[in-house]
């Protein structure tokens, strides 16, 4: 009895499973390619690069000030009393902490660069996502992979690339 049930189950799976697998449609896109074809993305990226560069220069200048304070302290250390040494060391430490805090406020997880990126890039990414979603729905795709984000895609056939369709949906050629 168990043998017949198992045989029947295997036979049903052998018939149903291949047809179910064939019904699945897959495609891929390359978000890096898509985003680089969108002028607003490129200008947003340039703005972010300039902002990051500006903040980085400011941080470097402040670290240079801390280093100068430290070098001055080292040069004058022998002439200072213990109380004066402690005060200068505390000043240097406080200044360095201030620079690190500033650096985090610019480049940290919720820093100004991150917020600016959210403001400039996120709407473009949402447009791309919505276009991909439309293509998936219209084309009946079960999954659309991102070749740019996945290091696991060893080989892709350009026949299944829907990147240009996404650009067309967004109004770009």
Secondary structure, DSSP 8 states (H G I E B T S, - for coil): -HHHHHHHHHHHHHHHHHHHHHH--EEEE-HHHHHHT-HHHHHHHHHHHHHHHHHHHHHHHHHHHHHHHHHHHHHHGGGS-HHHHHHHHHHHHHHHHHHHHHHHHHHSTTSHHHHHHHHHHHHHHHHHHHHHHHHHHHHT-SEEEETTT-TT-----GGGB-HHHHHHHHT--
